[in-house]
Amino acid sequence: SKRKIACAEITPPIIRRVRKNFMRRIALCLEENGGYM
């Protein structure tokens, strides 16, 4: 299926980049006391 193919194309560098961006967004959210960034 298309979904399986798309998932198979997710590489470790992509996962690392997503995690890094997610952690940055969490930090910004905390700095704003849960408000919008």
N, C-alpha and C positions, 0 to 999 in steps of 0.2 A: 504494500500500500504506500501511498505518498507519505503518510505520516511516519512509517518505519524508515523510509529512505531519508526523510528530513532529519529524523533523530540520529540516524547513523552518520550524518554529516557534521554533527556537533563534535568538535574536537576539544581536547583539554585546554588549549589556549582560549577558546571561546568561553568555556566554563569559567576559567580564571578571570577573564575580562568582565563577565556578567557579575561574578561574585564581588570583584573590586568595585564596580559601579554601584552595586546594591549596598555594600558597606558604606560607601561615600554618601549615598542618599539617606541611609539610616542616621549617619552622623549629622548631616545637615538638618534632618528632622528633629533630632535631639537638641541641637543648638537652638532651634526655633520653638522648643518646648511642645513639639508635636504639631506645630502649625505648618502652613504651606511654605515651601522653599522658594 
